[in-house]
């Protein structure tokens, strides 16, 4: 249904969002601010996004009939997480525009396809070999070397589905843990910093890019984001140019987050996420246009907003029972507290975040 004369969706149009987590919730809040309605489709009842949306359909992601009905009821479809089966999403493009495209969704779901696409654009990643058997894993370690990281090609997030190989003795253990799924062996990257760049591209090919930010992880989960990343201007420009090249190369319409490693030899791309990203939450309070509004603008065919920073910022994730300290955070100077309305606190669950605005003591 891709329409070459796609007109901006007027206010009161309905944006369909696949997924009902905190990213959907914050997208819905941005959409509401701009006078749009939001229809959430997700498998869980009472999801965080529903509270901020006019309509919710509870359904499975592989229920094509329910997804088609959903697509027919909205004016455009986007998604807030990428582990949705790509085939039914491709099917619904007969009834509604889906941005970013199902092809981008499929690419970002598979670490091998993702790295192949990125390398085709002349952009570097960690060296990698697809693995599908224990013999293949032995061969892959010959090519890639050890230390290396074995990962499931699909459905990995927050360090899940990963095994670090530190010696040849780990090969069998890694296979025992992850064997059976499609896998990828990646060379271990000795990075000095992890950064990400969030880029938006509209249907006409205009691009806007947020500044690179530094990401600090704890237990494989994002803990802190520093905006801007403390890197040289030259490196920041290089990171932004990589992001723009990928957005163009994928013919992106929407928002794309690109995770990168900074190494002594330059930047390597690690992962793509075609949706708003945890490392962009600082933009709600510290950028002219936040990443959620930018997504809405891109998928609704509006002119992209200015991504410039209003001030420097530091975003702290509230994971698990960190959220119990909500009152402390709510009283801190220059702190903006965001809670996601999740009823159950679980270890490792993202419950909210705090953004500290760095404003020279104002
Ligand atoms: P990922 O799921 O690929 O984002 O990986 C989660 C985290 O594991 C990354 O943010 C890195 O801290 C670490 N990691 C992933 N891949 C590699 C690699 N090839 N070399 C070193 N560290 C890695």
Boltz pocket constraint, residues with backbone or C-beta under 6 A from the ligand:
constraints:
  - pocket:
      binder: B
      contacts: [[A, 126], [A, 149], [A, 156], [A, 157], [A, 158], [A, 159], [A, 160], [A, 186], [A, 187], [A, 188], [A, 189], [A, 190], [A, 194], [A, 217], [A, 220], [A, 259], [A, 270], [A, 271]]
      max_distance: 6.0
